[in-house]
């Protein structure tokens, strides 16, 4: 069970990180965006660390207070679950 959770968080984090980068790129180009709900669902199922790192790396969603506070909190929650 433990290995499953580590794999889940790892894979979901990679996906969330990529999604943050894509959404930032789409925003710059004025293209169709990834819905925030999709970003949150991916984070809830384990992708929060990757999404948080993506926020910082791509400087994306950093002015949204829900993301500013929610993503770190969700990441900490996942880290506690993994411990």
mmCIF file of the N, C-alpha and C atoms, coordinates in Angstrom:
data_MODEL
# 
_entry.id   MODEL 
# 
loop_
_atom_site.group_PDB 
_atom_site.id 
_atom_site.type_symbol 
_atom_site.label_atom_id 
_atom_site.label_alt_id 
_atom_site.label_comp_id 
_atom_site.label_asym_id 
_atom_site.label_entity_id 
_atom_site.label_seq_id 
_atom_site.pdbx_PDB_ins_code 
_atom_site.Cartn_x 
_atom_site.Cartn_y 
_atom_site.Cartn_z 
_atom_site.occupancy 
_atom_site.B_iso_or_equiv 
_atom_site.pdbx_formal_charge 
_atom_site.auth_seq_id 
_atom_site.auth_comp_id 
_atom_site.auth_asym_id 
_atom_site.auth_atom_id 
_atom_site.pdbx_PDB_model_num 
ATOM 1   N N  . UNK A 1 1  ? 0.828   -1.206 0.000   1.00 0.00 ? 1  UNK A N  1 
ATOM 2   C CA . UNK A 1 1  ? 0.000   0.000  0.000   1.00 0.00 ? 1  UNK A CA 1 
ATOM 3   C C  . UNK A 1 1  ? 0.865   1.260  0.000   1.00 0.00 ? 1  UNK A C  1 
ATOM 4   N N  . UNK A 1 2  ? 1.957   1.221  0.791   1.00 0.00 ? 2  UNK A N  1 
ATOM 5   C CA . UNK A 1 2  ? 2.826   2.394  0.868   1.00 0.00 ? 2  UNK A CA 1 
ATOM 6   C C  . UNK A 1 2  ? 3.443   2.717  -0.482  1.00 0.00 ? 2  UNK A C  1 
ATOM 7   N N  . UNK A 1 3  ? 3.943   1.697  -1.163  1.00 0.00 ? 3  UNK A N  1 
ATOM 8   C CA . UNK A 1 3  ? 4.588   1.932  -2.460  1.00 0.00 ? 3  UNK A CA 1 
ATOM 9   C C  . UNK A 1 3  ? 3.585   2.512  -3.454  1.00 0.00 ? 3  UNK A C  1 
ATOM 10  N N  . UNK A 1 4  ? 2.327   2.048  -3.358  1.00 0.00 ? 4  UNK A N  1 
ATOM 11  C CA . UNK A 1 4  ? 1.276   2.566  -4.241  1.00 0.00 ? 4  UNK A CA 1 
ATOM 12  C C  . UNK A 1 4  ? 1.110   4.067  -4.044  1.00 0.00 ? 4  UNK A C  1 
ATOM 13  N N  . UNK A 1 5  ? 1.090   4.519  -2.789  1.00 0.00 ? 5  UNK A N  1 
ATOM 14  C CA . UNK A 1 5  ? 0.917   5.950  -2.518  1.00 0.00 ? 5  UNK A CA 1 
ATOM 15  C C  . UNK A 1 5  ? 2.098   6.764  -3.031  1.00 0.00 ? 5  UNK A C  1 
ATOM 16  N N  . UNK A 1 6  ? 3.329   6.248  -2.869  1.00 0.00 ? 6  UNK A N  1 
ATOM 17  C CA . UNK A 1 6  ? 4.501   6.955  -3.376  1.00 0.00 ? 6  UNK A CA 1 
ATOM 18  C C  . UNK A 1 6  ? 4.465   7.063  -4.900  1.00 0.00 ? 6  UNK A C  1 
ATOM 19  N N  . UNK A 1 7  ? 4.078   5.974  -5.553  1.00 0.00 ? 7  UNK A N  1 
ATOM 20  C CA . UNK A 1 7  ? 3.986   5.983  -7.014  1.00 0.00 ? 7  UNK A CA 1 
ATOM 21  C C  . UNK A 1 7  ? 2.879   6.935  -7.456  1.00 0.00 ? 7  UNK A C  1 
ATOM 22  N N  . UNK A 1 8  ? 1.745   6.884  -6.769  1.00 0.00 ? 8  UNK A N  1 
ATOM 23  C CA . UNK A 1 8  ? 0.614   7.766  -7.085  1.00 0.00 ? 8  UNK A CA 1 
ATOM 24  C C  . UNK A 1 8  ? 1.036   9.228  -6.996  1.00 0.00 ? 8  UNK A C  1 
ATOM 25  N N  . UNK A 1 9  ? 1.665   9.593  -5.898  1.00 0.00 ? 9  UNK A N  1 
ATOM 26  C CA . UNK A 1 9  ? 2.083   10.989 -5.712  1.00 0.00 ? 9  UNK A CA 1 
ATOM 27  C C  . UNK A 1 9  ? 3.135   11.368 -6.757  1.00 0.00 ? 9  UNK A C  1 
ATOM 28  N N  . UNK A 1 10 ? 4.057   10.461 -7.038  1.00 0.00 ? 10 UNK A N  1 
ATOM 29  C CA . UNK A 1 10 ? 5.092   10.747 -8.033  1.00 0.00 ? 10 UNK A CA 1 
ATOM 30  C C  . UNK A 1 10 ? 4.534   10.971 -9.421  1.00 0.00 ? 10 UNK A C  1 
ATOM 31  N N  . UNK A 1 11 ? 3.682   10.059 -9.861  1.00 0.00 ? 11 UNK A N  1 
ATOM 32  C CA . UNK A 1 11 ? 3.104   10.167 -11.216 1.00 0.00 ? 11 UNK A CA 1 
ATOM 33  C C  . UNK A 1 11 ? 2.164   11.372 -11.306 1.00 0.00 ? 11 UNK A C  1 
ATOM 34  N N  . UNK A 1 12 ? 1.312   11.537 -10.306 1.00 0.00 ? 12 UNK A N  1 
ATOM 35  C CA . UNK A 1 12 ? 0.371   12.661 -10.319 1.00 0.00 ? 12 UNK A CA 1 
ATOM 36  C C  . UNK A 1 12 ? 1.115   13.995 -10.262 1.00 0.00 ? 12 UNK A C  1 
ATOM 37  N N  . UNK A 1 13 ? 2.234   14.036 -9.535  1.00 0.00 ? 13 UNK A N  1 
ATOM 38  C CA . UNK A 1 13 ? 3.017   15.270 -9.445  1.00 0.00 ? 13 UNK A CA 1 
ATOM 39  C C  . UNK A 1 13 ? 3.652   15.626 -10.784 1.00 0.00 ? 13 UNK A C  1 
ATOM 40  N N  . UNK A 1 14 ? 4.152   14.625 -11.483 1.00 0.00 ? 14 UNK A N  1 
ATOM 41  C CA . UNK A 1 14 ? 4.726   14.876 -12.811 1.00 0.00 ? 14 UNK A CA 1 
ATOM 42  C C  . UNK A 1 14 ? 3.655   15.410 -13.751 1.00 0.00 ? 14 UNK A C  1 
ATOM 43  N N  . UNK A 1 15 ? 2.492   14.786 -13.712 1.00 0.00 ? 15 UNK A N  1 
ATOM 44  C CA . UNK A 1 15 ? 1.378   15.223 -14.564 1.00 0.00 ? 15 UNK A CA 1 
ATOM 45  C C  . UNK A 1 15 ? 0.964   16.657 -14.203 1.00 0.00 ? 15 UNK A C  1 
ATOM 46  N N  . UNK A 1 16 ? 0.843   16.943 -12.898 1.00 0.00 ? 16 UNK A N  1 
ATOM 47  C CA . UNK A 1 16 ? 0.425   18.281 -12.458 1.00 0.00 ? 16 UNK A CA 1 
ATOM 48  C C  . UNK A 1 16 ? 1.459   19.338 -12.852 1.00 0.00 ? 16 UNK A C  1 
ATOM 49  N N  . UNK A 1 17 ? 2.739   19.008 -12.728 1.00 0.00 ? 17 UNK A N  1 
ATOM 50  C CA . UNK A 1 17 ? 3.801   19.930 -13.123 1.00 0.00 ? 17 UNK A CA 1 
ATOM 51  C C  . UNK A 1 17 ? 3.700   20.258 -14.617 1.00 0.00 ? 17 UNK A C  1 
ATOM 52  N N  . UNK A 1 18 ? 3.525   19.222 -15.426 1.00 0.00 ? 18 UNK A N  1 
ATOM 53  C CA . UNK A 1 18 ? 3.393   19.416 -16.880 1.00 0.00 ? 18 UNK A CA 1 
ATOM 54  C C  . UNK A 1 18 ? 2.149   20.247 -17.195 1.00 0.00 ? 18 UNK A C  1 
ATOM 55  N N  . UNK A 1 19 ? 1.056   19.959 -16.500 1.00 0.00 ? 19 UNK A N  1 
ATOM 56  C CA . UNK A 1 19 ? -0.178  20.709 -16.732 1.00 0.00 ? 19 UNK A CA 1 
ATOM 57  C C  . UNK A 1 19 ? -0.006  22.188 -16.410 1.00 0.00 ? 19 UNK A C  1 
ATOM 58  N N  . UNK A 1 20 ? 0.718   22.497 -15.334 1.00 0.00 ? 20 UNK A N  1 
ATOM 59  C CA . UNK A 1 20 ? 0.970   23.903 -14.984 1.00 0.00 ? 20 UNK A CA 1 
ATOM 60  C C  . UNK A 1 20 ? 1.772   24.584 -16.097 1.00 0.00 ? 20 UNK A C  1 
ATOM 61  N N  . UNK A 1 21 ? 2.775   23.894 -16.607 1.00 0.00 ? 21 UNK A N  1 
ATOM 62  C CA . UNK A 1 21 ? 3.576   24.454 -17.694 1.00 0.00 ? 21 UNK A CA 1 
ATOM 63  C C  . UNK A 1 21 ? 2.770   24.664 -18.956 1.00 0.00 ? 21 UNK A C  1 
ATOM 64  N N  . UNK A 1 22 ? 1.944   23.675 -19.289 1.00 0.00 ? 22 UNK A N  1 
ATOM 65  C CA . UNK A 1 22 ? 1.103   23.799 -20.481 1.00 0.00 ? 22 UNK A CA 1 
ATOM 66  C C  . UNK A 1 22 ? 0.107   24.944 -20.332 1.00 0.00 ? 22 UNK A C  1 
ATOM 67  N N  . UNK A 1 23 ? -0.522  25.030 -19.155 1.00 0.00 ? 23 UNK A N  1 
ATOM 68  C CA . UNK A 1 23 ? -1.520  26.076 -18.943 1.00 0.00 ? 23 UNK A CA 1 
ATOM 69  C C  . UNK A 1 23 ? -0.882  27.458 -19.033 1.00 0.00 ? 23 UNK A C  1 
ATOM 70  N N  . UNK A 1 24 ? 0.313   27.606 -18.500 1.00 0.00 ? 24 UNK A N  1 
ATOM 71  C CA . UNK A 1 24 ? 1.032   28.880 -18.602 1.00 0.00 ? 24 UNK A CA 1 
ATOM 72  C C  . UNK A 1 24 ? 1.319   29.207 -20.066 1.00 0.00 ? 24 UNK A C  1 
ATOM 73  N N  . UNK A 1 25 ? 1.764   28.206 -20.800 1.00 0.00 ? 25 UNK A N  1 
ATOM 74  C CA . UNK A 1 25 ? 2.059   28.396 -22.225 1.00 0.00 ? 25 UNK A CA 1 
ATOM 75  C C  . UNK A 1 25 ? 0.801   28.771 -22.998 1.00 0.00 ? 25 UNK A C  1 
ATOM 76  N N  . UNK A 1 26 ? -0.297  28.066 -22.710 1.00 0.00 ? 26 UNK A N  1 
ATOM 77  C CA . UNK A 1 26 ? -1.565  28.364 -23.379 1.00 0.00 ? 26 UNK A CA 1 
ATOM 78  C C  . UNK A 1 26 ? -2.026  29.779 -23.040 1.00 0.00 ? 26 UNK A C  1 
ATOM 79  N N  . UNK A 1 27 ? -1.837  30.193 -21.800 1.00 0.00 ? 27 UNK A N  1 
ATOM 80  C CA . UNK A 1 27 ? -2.262  31.537 -21.384 1.00 0.00 ? 27 UNK A CA 1 
ATOM 81  C C  . UNK A 1 27 ? -1.489  32.608 -22.160 1.00 0.00 ? 27 UNK A C  1 
ATOM 82  N N  . UNK A 1 28 ? -0.197  32.398 -22.320 1.00 0.00 ? 28 UNK A N  1 
ATOM 83  C CA . UNK A 1 28 ? 0.617   33.367 -23.052 1.00 0.00 ? 28 UNK A CA 1 
ATOM 84  C C  . UNK A 1 28 ? 0.200   33.477 -24.512 1.00 0.00 ? 28 UNK A C  1 
ATOM 85  N N  . UNK A 1 29 ? -0.224  32.345 -25.092 1.00 0.00 ? 29 UNK A N  1 
ATOM 86  C CA . UNK A 1 29 ? -0.593  32.309 -26.509 1.00 0.00 ? 29 UNK A CA 1 
ATOM 87  C C  . UNK A 1 29 ? -2.062  32.618 -26.748 1.00 0.00 ? 29 UNK A C  1 
ATOM 88  N N  . UNK A 1 30 ? -2.832  32.809 -25.677 1.00 0.00 ? 30 UNK A N  1 
ATOM 89  C CA . UNK A 1 30 ? -4.252  33.093 -25.818 1.00 0.00 ? 30 UNK A CA 1 
ATOM 90  C C  . UNK A 1 30 ? -5.056  31.893 -26.282 1.00 0.00 ? 30 UNK A C  1 
ATOM 91  N N  . UNK A 1 31 ? -4.561  30.710 -26.008 1.00 0.00 ? 31 UNK A N  1 
ATOM 92  C CA . UNK A 1 31 ? -5.244  29.485 -26.424 1.00 0.00 ? 31 UNK A CA 1 
ATOM 93  C C  . UNK A 1 31 ? -6.188  28.988 -25.332 1.00 0.00 ? 31 UNK A C  1 
ATOM 94  N N  . UNK A 1 32 ? -6.863  27.870 -25.642 1.00 0.00 ? 32 UNK A N  1 
ATOM 95  C CA . UNK A 1 32 ? -7.731  27.198 -24.697 1.00 0.00 ? 32 UNK A CA 1 
ATOM 96  C C  . UNK A 1 32 ? -6.927  26.823 -23.471 1.00 0.00 ? 32 UNK A C  1 
ATOM 97  N N  . UNK A 1 33 ? -7.496  27.009 -22.275 1.00 0.00 ? 33 UNK A N  1 
ATOM 98  C CA . UNK A 1 33 ? -6.783  26.791 -21.019 1.00 0.00 ? 33 UNK A CA 1 
ATOM 99  C C  . UNK A 1 33 ? -7.237  25.506 -20.349 1.00 0.00 ? 33 UNK A C  1 
ATOM 100 N N  . UNK A 1 34 ? -6.385  24.993 -19.489 1.00 0.00 ? 34 UNK A N  1 
ATOM 101 C CA . UNK A 1 34 ? -6.734  23.839 -18.661 1.00 0.00 ? 34 UNK A CA 1 
ATOM 102 C C  . UNK A 1 34 ? -7.590  24.382 -17.523 1.00 0.00 ? 34 UNK A C  1 
ATOM 103 N N  . UNK A 1 35 ? -8.789  23.829 -17.334 1.00 0.00 ? 35 UNK A N  1 
ATOM 104 C CA . UNK A 1 35 ? -9.664  24.345 -16.263 1.00 0.00 ? 35 UNK A CA 1 
ATOM 105 C C  . UNK A 1 35 ? -9.013  24.209 -14.885 1.00 0.00 ? 35 UNK A C  1 
ATOM 106 N N  . UNK A 1 36 ? -9.240  25.207 -14.032 1.00 0.00 ? 36 UNK A N  1 
ATOM 107 C CA . UNK A 1 36 ? -8.696  25.163 -12.676 1.00 0.00 ? 36 UNK A CA 1 
ATOM 108 C C  . UNK A 1 36 ? -9.180  23.927 -11.937 1.00 0.00 ? 36 UNK A C  1 
ATOM 109 N N  . UNK A 1 37 ? -10.413 23.518 -12.189 1.00 0.00 ? 37 UNK A N  1 
ATOM 110 C CA . UNK A 1 37 ? -10.950 22.316 -11.540 1.00 0.00 ? 37 UNK A CA 1 
ATOM 111 C C  . UNK A 1 37 ? -10.079 21.098 -11.858 1.00 0.00 ? 37 UNK A C  1 
ATOM 112 N N  . UNK A 1 38 ? -9.600  20.998 -13.081 1.00 0.00 ? 38 UNK A N  1 
ATOM 113 C CA . UNK A 1 38 ? -8.732  19.883 -13.476 1.00 0.00 ? 38 UNK A CA 1 
ATOM 114 C C  . UNK A 1 38 ? -7.413  19.948 -12.728 1.00 0.00 ? 38 UNK A C  1 
ATOM 115 N N  . UNK A 1 39 ? -6.864  21.144 -12.570 1.00 0.00 ? 39 UNK A N  1 
ATOM 116 C CA . UNK A 1 39 ? -5.618  21.308 -11.820 1.00 0.00 ? 39 UNK A CA 1 
ATOM 117 C C  . UNK A 1 39 ? -5.814  20.896 -10.359 1.00 0.00 ? 39 UNK A C  1 
ATOM 118 N N  . UNK A 1 40 ? -6.948  21.276 -9.789  1.00 0.00 ? 40 UNK A N  1 
ATOM 119 C CA . UNK A 1 40 ? -7.219  20.927 -8.390  1.00 0.00 ? 40 UNK A CA 1 
ATOM 120 C C  . UNK A 1 40 ? -7.459  19.432 -8.200  1.00 0.00 ? 40 UNK A C  1 
ATOM 121 N N  . UNK A 1 41 ? -8.198  18.821 -9.105  1.00 0.00 ? 41 UNK A N  1 
ATOM 122 C CA . UNK A 1 41 ? -8.459  17.374 -8.983  1.00 0.00 ? 41 UNK A CA 1 
ATOM 123 C C  . UNK A 1 41 ? -7.150  16.601 -9.079  1.00 0.00 ? 41 UNK A C  1 
ATOM 124 N N  . UNK A 1 42 ? -6.300  16.987 -10.013 1.00 0.00 ? 42 UNK A N  1 
ATOM 125 C CA . UNK A 1 42 ? -4.996  16.335 -10.148 1.00 0.00 ? 42 UNK A CA 1 
ATOM 126 C C  . UNK A 1 42 ? -4.182  16.508 -8.867  1.00 0.00 ? 42 UNK A C  1 
ATOM 127 N N  . UNK A 1 43 ? -4.268  17.671 -8.262  1.00 0.00 ? 43 UNK A N  1 
ATOM 128 C CA . UNK A 1 43 ? -3.551  17.934 -7.014  1.00 0.00 ? 43 UNK A CA 1 
ATOM 129 C C  . UNK A 1 43 ? -4.126  17.134 -5.856  1.00 0.00 ? 43 UNK A C  1 
ATOM 130 N N  . UNK A 1 44 ? -5.431  17.038 -5.806  1.00 0.00 ? 44 UNK A N  1 
ATOM 131 C CA . UNK A 1 44 ? -6.089  16.296 -4.724  1.00 0.00 ? 44 UNK A CA 1 
ATOM 132 C C  . UNK A 1 44 ? -5.748  14.811 -4.738  1.00 0.00 ? 44 UNK A C  1 
ATOM 133 N N  . UNK A 1 45 ? -5.574  14.242 -5.916  1.00 0.00 ? 45 UNK A N  1 
ATOM 134 C CA . UNK A 1 45 ? -5.279  12.808 -5.995  1.00 0.00 ? 45 UNK A CA 1 
ATOM 135 C C  . UNK A 1 45 ? -3.787  12.516 -5.836  1.00 0.00 ? 45 UNK A C  1 
ATOM 136 N N  . UNK A 1 46 ? -3.001  13.529 -5.502  1.00 0.00 ? 46 UNK A N  1 
ATOM 137 C CA . UNK A 1 46 ? -1.591  13.290 -5.218  1.00 0.00 ? 46 UNK A CA 1 
ATOM 138 C C  . UNK A 1 46 ? -0.626  14.198 -5.935  1.00 0.00 ? 46 UNK A C  1 
ATOM 139 N N  . UNK A 1 47 ? -1.103  15.012 -6.834  1.00 0.00 ? 47 UNK A N  1 
ATOM 140 C CA . UNK A 1 47 ? -0.212  15.845 -7.633  1.00 0.00 ? 47 UNK A CA 1 
ATOM 141 C C  . UNK A 1 47 ? 0.134   17.198 -7.036  1.00 0.00 ? 47 UNK A C  1 
ATOM 142 N N  . UNK A 1 48 ? -0.252  17.436 -5.798  1.00 0.00 ? 48 UNK A N  1 
ATOM 143 C CA . UNK A 1 48 ? -0.016  18.743 -5.178  1.00 0.00 ? 48 UNK A CA 1 
ATOM 144 C C  . UNK A 1 48 ? 1.456   19.144 -5.147  1.00 0.00 ? 48 UNK A C  1 
ATOM 145 N N  . UNK A 1 49 ? 2.381   18.251 -4.806  1.00 0.00 ? 49 UNK A N  1 
ATOM 146 C CA . UNK A 1 49 ? 3.792   18.686 -4.812  1.00 0.00 ? 49 UNK A CA 1 
ATOM 147 C C  . UNK A 1 49 ? 4.252   19.156 -6.201  1.00 0.00 ? 49 UNK A C  1 
ATOM 148 N N  . UNK A 1 50 ? 3.876   18.449 -7.225  1.00 0.00 ? 50 UNK A N  1 
ATOM 149 C CA . UNK A 1 50 ? 4.253   18.836 -8.585  1.00 0.00 ? 50 UNK A CA 1 
ATOM 150 C C  . UNK A 1 50 ? 3.570   20.115 -9.030  1.00 0.00 ? 50 UNK A C  1 
ATOM 151 N N  . UNK A 1 51 ? 2.315   20.272 -8.647  1.00 0.00 ? 51 UNK A N  1 
ATOM 152 C CA . UNK A 1 51 ? 1.585   21.492 -8.998  1.00 0.00 ? 51 UNK A CA 1 
ATOM 153 C C  . UNK A 1 51 ? 2.193   22.698 -8.297  1.00 0.00 ? 51 UNK A C  1 
ATOM 154 N N  . UNK A 1 52 ? 2.558   22.526 -7.033  1.00 0.00 ? 52 UNK A N  1 
ATOM 155 C CA . UNK A 1 52 ? 3.158   23.624 -6.271  1.00 0.00 ? 52 UNK A CA 1 
ATOM 156 C C  . UNK A 1 52 ? 4.511   23.989 -6.871  1.00 0.00 ? 52 UNK A C  1 
ATOM 157 N N  . UNK A 1 53 ? 5.316   22.980 -7.191  1.00 0.00 ? 53 UNK A N  1 
ATOM 158 C CA . UNK A 1 53 ? 6.603   23.246 -7.819  1.00 0.00 ? 53 UNK A CA 1 
ATOM 159 C C  . UNK A 1 53 ? 6.398   23.912 -9.185  1.00 0.00 ? 53 UNK A C  1 
ATOM 160 N N  . UNK A 1 54 ? 5.376   23.468 -9.930  1.00 0.00 ? 54 UNK A N  1 
ATOM 161 C CA . UNK A 1 54 ? 5.062   24.073 -11.221 1.00 0.00 ? 54 UNK A CA 1 
ATOM 162 C C  . UNK A 1 54 ? 4.630   25.524 -11.094 1.00 0.00 ? 54 UNK A C  1 
ATOM 163 N N  . UNK A 1 55 ? 3.875   25.815 -10.052 1.00 0.00 ? 55 UNK A N  1 
ATOM 164 C CA . UNK A 1 55 ? 3.471   27.205 -9.798  1.00 0.00 ? 55 UNK A CA 1 
ATOM 165 C C  . UNK A 1 55 ? 4.697   28.094 -9.642  1.00 0.00 ? 55 UNK A C  1 
ATOM 166 N N  . UNK A 1 56 ? 5.656   27.615 -8.865  1.00 0.00 ? 56 UNK A N  1 
ATOM 167 C CA . UNK A 1 56 ? 6.863   28.396 -8.596  1.00 0.00 ? 56 UNK A CA 1 
ATOM 168 C C  . UNK A 1 56 ? 7.743   28.456 -9.840  1.00 0.00 ? 56 UNK A C  1 
ATOM 169 N N  . UNK A 1 57 ? 7.979   27.319 -10.462 1.00 0.00 ? 57 UNK A N  1 
ATOM 170 C CA . UNK A 1 57 ? 8.880   27.233 -11.604 1.00 0.00 ? 57 UNK A CA 1 
ATOM 171 C C  . UNK A 1 57 ? 8.392   28.050 -12.797 1.00 0.00 ? 57 UNK A C  1 
ATOM 172 N N  . UNK A 1 58 ? 7.094   27.913 -13.105 1.00 0.00 ? 58 UNK A N  1 
ATOM 173 C CA . UNK A 1 58 ? 6.536   28.615 -14.262 1.00 0.00 ? 58 UNK A CA 1 
ATOM 174 C C  . UNK A 1 58 ? 5.949   29.986 -13.908 1.00 0.00 ? 58 UNK A C  1 
ATOM 175 N N  . UNK A 1 59 ? 5.963   30.325 -12.616 1.00 0.00 ? 59 UNK A N  1 
ATOM 176 C CA . UNK A 1 59 ? 5.341   31.562 -12.122 1.00 0.00 ? 59 UNK A CA 1 
ATOM 177 C C  . UNK A 1 59 ? 3.898   31.654 -12.615 1.00 0.00 ? 59 UNK A C  1 
ATOM 178 N N  . UNK A 1 60 ? 3.162   30.609 -12.302 1.00 0.00 ? 60 UNK A N  1 
ATOM 179 C CA . UNK A 1 60 ? 1.794   30.480 -12.794 1.00 0.00 ? 60 UNK A CA 1 
ATOM 180 C C  . UNK A 1 60 ? 0.829   30.291 -11.630 1.00 0.00 ? 60 UNK A C  1 
ATOM 181 N N  . UNK A 1 61 ? -0.251  31.016 -11.636 1.00 0.00 ? 61 UNK A N  1 
ATOM 182 C CA . UNK A 1 61 ? -1.295  30.977 -10.608 1.00 0.00 ? 61 UNK A CA 1 
ATOM 183 C C  . UNK A 1 61 ? -0.796  31.490 -9.259  1.00 0.00 ? 61 UNK A C  1 
ATOM 184 N N  . UNK A 1 62 ? 0.310   32.190 -9.239  1.00 0.00 ? 62 UNK A N  1 
ATOM 185 C CA . UNK A 1 62 ? 0.886   32.645 -7.978  1.00 0.00 ? 62 UNK A CA 1 
ATOM 186 C C  . UNK A 1 62 ? 0.153   33.844 -7.379  1.00 0.00 ? 62 UNK A C  1 
ATOM 187 N N  . UNK A 1 63 ? -0.676  34.510 -8.153  1.00 0.00 ? 63 UNK A N  1 
ATOM 188 C CA . UNK A 1 63 ? -1.429  35.648 -7.631  1.00 0.00 ? 63 UNK A CA 1 
ATOM 189 C C  . UNK A 1 63 ? -2.830  35.249 -7.179  1.00 0.00 ? 63 UNK A C  1 
ATOM 190 N N  . UNK A 1 64 ? -3.191  34.002 -7.394  1.00 0.00 ? 64 UNK A N  1 
ATOM 191 C CA . UNK A 1 64 ? -4.497  33.499 -6.970  1.00 0.00 ? 64 UNK A CA 1 
ATOM 192 C C  . UNK A 1 64 ? -4.378  33.023 -5.528  1.00 0.00 ? 64 UNK A C  1 
ATOM 193 N N  . UNK A 1 65 ? -5.083  33.672 -4.617  1.00 0.00 ? 65 UNK A N  1 
ATOM 194 C CA . UNK A 1 65 ? -4.933  33.341 -3.198  1.00 0.00 ? 65 UNK A CA 1 
ATOM 195 C C  . UNK A 1 65 ? -5.305  31.886 -2.897  1.00 0.00 ? 65 UNK A C  1 
ATOM 196 N N  . UNK A 1 66 ? -6.279  31.349 -3.606  1.00 0.00 ? 66 UNK A N  1 
ATOM 197 C CA . UNK A 1 66 ? -6.645  29.951 -3.377  1.00 0.00 ? 66 UNK A CA 1 
ATOM 198 C C  . UNK A 1 66 ? -5.470  29.030 -3.706  1.00 0.00 ? 66 UNK A C  1 
ATOM 199 N N  . UNK A 1 67 ? -4.764  29.328 -4.760  1.00 0.00 ? 67 UNK A N  1 
ATOM 200 C CA . UNK A 1 67 ? -3.594  28.536 -5.125  1.00 0.00 ? 67 UNK A CA 1 
ATOM 201 C C  . UNK A 1 67 ? -2.421  28.841 -4.185  1.00 0.00 ? 67 UNK A C  1 
ATOM 202 N N  . UNK A 1 68 ? -2.235  30.112 -3.822  1.00 0.00 ? 68 UNK A N  1 
ATOM 203 C CA . UNK A 1 68 ? -1.130  30.514 -2.949  1.00 0.00 ? 68 UNK A CA 1 
ATOM 204 C C  . UNK A 1 68 ? -1.144  29.767 -1.623  1.00 0.00 ? 68 UNK A C  1 
ATOM 205 N N  . UNK A 1 69 ? -2.319  29.607 -1.054  1.00 0.00 ? 69 UNK A N  1 
ATOM 206 C CA . UNK A 1 69 ? -2.431  28.975 0.257   1.00 0.00 ? 69 UNK A CA 1 
ATOM 207 C C  . UNK A 1 69 ? -2.872  27.514 0.180   1.00 0.00 ? 69 UNK A C  1 
ATOM 208 N N  . UNK A 1 70 ? -3.724  27.211 -0.784  1.00 0.00 ? 70 UNK A N  1 
ATOM 209 C CA . UNK A 1 70 ? -4.269  25.867 -0.896  1.00 0.00 ? 70 UNK A CA 1 
ATOM 210 C C  . UNK A 1 70 ? -3.259  24.833 -1.357  1.00 0.00 ? 70 UNK A C  1 
ATOM 211 N N  . UNK A 1 71 ? -2.433  25.192 -2.327  1.00 0.00 ? 71 UNK A N  1 
ATOM 212 C CA . UNK A 1 71 ? -1.481  24.221 -2.862  1.00 0.00 ? 71 UNK A CA 1 
ATOM 213 C C  . UNK A 1 71 ? -0.410  23.830 -1.845  1.00 0.00 ? 71 UNK A C  1 
ATOM 214 N N  . UNK A 1 72 ? 0.193   24.800 -1.125  1.00 0.00 ? 72 UNK A N  1 
ATOM 215 C CA . UNK A 1 72 ? 1.137   24.385 -0.082  1.00 0.00 ? 72 UNK A CA 1 
ATOM 216 C C  . UNK A 1 72 ? 0.478   23.545 1.006   1.00 0.00 ? 72 UNK A C  1 
ATOM 217 N N  . UNK A 1 73 ? -0.737  23.910 1.400   1.00 0.00 ? 73 UNK A N  1 
ATOM 218 C CA . UNK A 1 73 ? -1.451  23.154 2.425   1.00 0.00 ? 73 UNK A CA 1 
ATOM 219 C C  . UNK A 1 73 ? -1.732  21.726 1.953   1.00 0.00 ? 73 UNK A C  1 
ATOM 220 N N  . UNK A 1 74 ? -2.148  21.591 0.725   1.00 0.00 ? 74 UNK A N  1 
ATOM 221 C CA . UNK A 1 74 ? -2.421  20.267 0.164   1.00 0.00 ? 74 UNK A CA 1 
ATOM 222 C C  . UNK A 1 74 ? -1.128  19.453 0.039   1.00 0.00 ? 74 UNK A C  1 
ATOM 223 N N  . UNK A 1 75 ? -0.038  20.109 -0.321  1.00 0.00 ? 75 UNK A N  1 
ATOM 224 C CA . UNK A 1 75 ? 1.248   19.425 -0.404  1.00 0.00 ? 75 UNK A CA 1 
ATOM 225 C C  . UNK A 1 75 ? 1.678   18.915 0.972   1.00 0.00 ? 75 UNK A C  1 
ATOM 226 N N  . UNK A 1 76 ? 1.549   19.747 1.984   1.00 0.00 ? 76 UNK A N  1 
ATOM 227 C CA . UNK A 1 76 ? 1.892   19.334 3.345   1.00 0.00 ? 76 UNK A CA 1 
ATOM 228 C C  . UNK A 1 76 ? 1.020   18.168 3.783   1.00 0.00 ? 76 UNK A C  1 
ATOM 229 N N  . UNK A 1 77 ? -0.254  18.224 3.436   1.00 0.00 ? 77 UNK A N  1 
ATOM 230 C CA . UNK A 1 77 ? -1.165  17.127 3.768   1.00 0.00 ? 77 UNK A CA 1 
ATOM 231 C C  . UNK A 1 77 ? -0.702  15.825 3.146   1.00 0.00 ? 77 UNK A C  1 
ATOM 232 N N  . UNK A 1 78 ? -0.309  15.870 1.866   1.00 0.00 ? 78 UNK A N  1 
ATOM 233 C CA . UNK A 1 78 ? 0.174   14.657 1.191   1.00 0.00 ? 78 UNK A CA 1 
ATOM 234 C C  . UNK A 1 78 ? 1.477   14.167 1.812   1.00 0.00 ? 78 UNK A C  1 
ATOM 235 N N  . UNK A 1 79 ? 2.345   15.082 2.218   1.00 0.00 ? 79 UNK A N  1 
ATOM 236 C CA . UNK A 1 79 ? 3.607   14.673 2.844   1.00 0.00 ? 79 UNK A CA 1 
ATOM 237 C C  . UNK A 1 79 ? 3.340   13.974 4.177   1.00 0.00 ? 79 UNK A C  1 
ATOM 238 N N  . UNK A 1 80 ? 2.360   14.456 4.931   1.00 0.00 ? 80 UNK A N  1 
ATOM 239 C CA . UNK A 1 80 ? 1.981   13.809 6.193   1.00 0.00 ? 80 UNK A CA 1 
ATOM 240 C C  . UNK A 1 80 ? 1.406   12.419 5.919   1.00 0.00 ? 80 UNK A C  1 
ATOM 241 N N  . UNK A 1 81 ? 0.568   12.298 4.899   1.00 0.00 ? 81 UNK A N  1 
ATOM 242 C CA . UNK A 1 81 ? 0.001   11.003 4.536   1.00 0.00 ? 81 UNK A CA 1 
ATOM 243 C C  . UNK A 1 81 ? 1.098   10.024 4.187   1.00 0.00 ? 81 UNK A C  1 
ATOM 244 N N  . UNK A 1 82 ? 2.103   10.483 3.441   1.00 0.00 ? 82 UNK A N  1 
ATOM 245 C CA . UNK A 1 82 ? 3.188   9.596  3.044   1.00 0.00 ? 82 UNK A CA 1 
ATOM 246 C C  . UNK A 1 82 ? 4.077   9.182  4.205   1.00 0.00 ? 82 UNK A C  1 
ATOM 247 N N  . UNK A 1 83 ? 4.167   10.031 5.220   1.00 0.00 ? 83 UNK A N  1 
ATOM 248 C CA . UNK A 1 83 ? 4.988   9.681  6.386   1.00 0.00 ? 83 UNK A CA 1 
ATOM 249 C C  . UNK A 1 83 ? 4.246   8.698  7.251   1.00 0.00 ? 83 UNK A C  1 
# 
